[in-house]
Amino acid sequence: MIEVLDYLQFVLAPQVVTGLTLGVAVILVALGLTIIFGLLDVINMSHGEFYALGAFMALALSWIGVPFWLLLVLVPLAMLPIGYLVERSLIQRVFNSKDRHVTTLLLTFGFGLVLEEIIKLLFGPNPYKPETPIRGAIEVFGIFIPNYRLFLIVAGGAVIVAVALIVYRTRWGAIVRAAAFDRHMAASLGVPVHRVYAIAFAFGVALAGLAGVLLAPIYSVFPTMGRDFILLAFTVVIVGGMGSIAGAVVAGLFLTQVQAIASLYISPVWSDPIVFGIMVIMLMVRPQGLYGRLGHA
């Protein structure tokens, strides 16, 4: 019995905390993806590069002395106009084309490659490891949790709740859901649909940038950091349901826990294939994912 309790406390519980930390960050990125897809019906293949851009923006500002707590506000605010300009100058130009889905997918993929190369030119290919803003650890029910990871879980959870409240409890959120359900009807009622699209896209980009700021002190910051992370975020969106906020939260927490716990029993290199295998099974059994689309929730 003592051995079982020790295993639960010192082996399993830390992995659960690690999975929860990653899960919160993945959900922040997946929320941006799911809002963009649920409203614009666009798969943003450059979302991972926006996540990396947020991390590098925070890194550059920290070099000139900007405190971490201010970065949590400044970086998402700086990402808003970037996302707005990208949507207005790129996405809107091909939004009404005949092959919109393929065109926007290729367009955002190409833009992501360009953004990645710009980051390499500015910062070089080498990784950076930012300092942890909150040091030490706290004991919770006999489990030692690093203070910064606990902060990330709490702060990220608060942001997720705030996003859900904005989408489902505010006038702007009602407009977004109306435009997602029927953009032509919303436009006939006087809703500036194209402006709503741009704002929602910018909002999703800001969430990706915030995730980059929060994860930078835990993981190294490097130009290609968005590639692997965005694959997990896309898996979360597909399993949860394209365009579903509730689905992104449930799938994000579930898949990252599967990934964290599976690495205890098998080689960590197999954790990603297991997650992708769950995605394939979901596409075979329930192609629409766990929940419905943004405008239908």
MOBELRA-V879067 format. One record per residue. N is the residue number from 1. NEAR is the number of other C-alpha atoms within 8 Angstrom. Layout:
# MOBELRA-V879067
n=N near=NEAR
n=N near=NEAR
This chain:
# MOBELRA-V879067
n=1 near=4
n=2 near=5
n=3 near=6
n=4 near=7
n=5 near=8
n=6 near=9
n=7 near=9
n=8 near=9
n=9 near=11
n=10 near=9
n=11 near=9
n=12 near=10
n=13 near=10
n=14 near=12
n=15 near=10
n=16 near=11
n=17 near=9
n=18 near=9
n=19 near=14
n=20 near=12
n=21 near=12
n=22 near=9
n=23 near=13
n=24 near=14
n=25 near=12
n=26 near=13
n=27 near=15
n=28 near=14
n=29 near=16
n=30 near=13
n=31 near=12
n=32 near=15
n=33 near=16
n=34 near=14
n=35 near=15
n=36 near=16
n=37 near=13
n=38 near=14
n=39 near=15
n=40 near=8
n=41 near=8
n=42 near=9
n=43 near=10
n=44 near=12
n=45 near=10
n=46 near=12
n=47 near=14
n=48 near=14
n=49 near=14
n=50 near=12
n=51 near=16
n=52 near=16
n=53 near=11
n=54 near=17
n=55 near=15
n=56 near=10
n=57 near=9
n=58 near=12
n=59 near=9
n=60 near=8
n=61 near=10
n=62 near=11
n=63 near=7
n=64 near=6
n=65 near=6
n=66 near=9
n=67 near=7
n=68 near=9
n=69 near=6
n=70 near=8
n=71 near=13
n=72 near=11
n=73 near=8
n=74 near=8
n=75 near=15
n=76 near=13
n=77 near=9
n=78 near=9
n=79 near=13
n=80 near=12
n=81 near=9
n=82 near=9
n=83 near=14
n=84 near=12
n=85 near=10
n=86 near=9
n=87 near=13
n=88 near=10
n=89 near=8
n=90 near=10
n=91 near=11
n=92 near=10
n=93 near=8
n=94 near=10
n=95 near=8
n=96 near=7
n=97 near=7
n=98 near=4
n=99 near=6
n=100 near=10
n=101 near=9
n=102 near=7
n=103 near=10
n=104 near=14
n=105 near=12
n=106 near=9
n=107 near=10
n=108 near=11
n=109 near=11
n=110 near=9
n=111 near=9
n=112 near=13
n=113 near=9
n=114 near=8
n=115 near=9
n=116 near=11
n=117 near=9
n=118 near=8
n=119 near=12
n=120 near=10
n=121 near=7
n=122 near=6
n=123 near=7
n=124 near=8
n=125 near=7
n=126 near=6
n=127 near=8
n=128 near=7
n=129 near=9
n=130 near=9
n=131 near=5
n=132 near=8
n=133 near=7
n=134 near=6
n=135 near=8
n=136 near=6
n=137 near=8
n=138 near=8
n=139 near=8
n=140 near=7
n=141 near=4
n=142 near=6
n=143 near=10
n=144 near=9
n=145 near=12
n=146 near=10
n=147 near=11
n=148 near=10
n=149 near=9
n=150 near=10
n=151 near=8
n=152 near=11
n=153 near=11
n=154 near=8
n=155 near=8
n=156 near=11
n=157 near=9
n=158 near=8
n=159 near=8
n=160 near=10
n=161 near=8
n=162 near=8
n=163 near=8
n=164 near=10
n=165 near=9
n=166 near=10
n=167 near=12
n=168 near=8
n=169 near=9
n=170 near=9
n=171 near=6
n=172 near=8
n=173 near=11
n=174 near=11
n=175 near=11
n=176 near=13
n=177 near=13
n=178 near=11
n=179 near=15
n=180 near=12
n=181 near=9
n=182 near=8
n=183 near=10
n=184 near=7
n=185 near=8
n=186 near=13
n=187 near=11
n=188 near=7
n=189 near=6
n=190 near=6
n=191 near=8
n=192 near=7
n=193 near=10
n=194 near=7
n=195 near=7
n=196 near=10
n=197 near=11
n=198 near=13
n=199 near=9
n=200 near=12
n=201 near=14
n=202 near=15
n=203 near=11
n=204 near=14
n=205 near=15
n=206 near=16
n=207 near=13
n=208 near=16
n=209 near=17
n=210 near=14
n=211 near=15
n=212 near=13
n=213 near=14
n=214 near=10
n=215 near=10
n=216 near=12
n=217 near=12
n=218 near=6
n=219 near=7
n=220 near=10
n=221 near=13
n=222 near=10
n=223 near=13
n=224 near=8
n=225 near=11
n=226 near=13
n=227 near=9
n=228 near=7
n=229 near=10
n=230 near=11
n=231 near=8
n=232 near=9
n=233 near=14
n=234 near=10
n=235 near=11
n=236 near=14
n=237 near=17
n=238 near=12
n=239 near=16
n=240 near=17
n=241 near=15
n=242 near=14
n=243 near=15
n=244 near=17
n=245 near=11
n=246 near=8
n=247 near=14
n=248 near=17
n=249 near=10
n=250 near=9
n=251 near=12
n=252 near=15
n=253 near=13
n=254 near=8
n=255 near=11
n=256 near=12
n=257 near=12
n=258 near=10
n=259 near=13
n=260 near=13
n=261 near=12
n=262 near=10
n=263 near=11
n=264 near=8
n=265 near=6
n=266 near=8
n=267 near=8
n=268 near=9
n=269 near=6
n=270 near=9
n=271 near=14
n=272 near=9
n=273 near=8
n=274 near=9
n=275 near=12
n=276 near=9
n=277 near=8
n=278 near=9
n=279 near=11
n=280 near=8
n=281 near=8
n=282 near=11
n=283 near=12
n=284 near=7
n=285 near=6
n=286 near=8
n=287 near=7
n=288 near=10
n=289 near=14
n=290 near=9
n=291 near=11
n=292 near=12
n=293 near=11
n=294 near=14
n=295 near=12
n=296 near=7
n=297 near=7
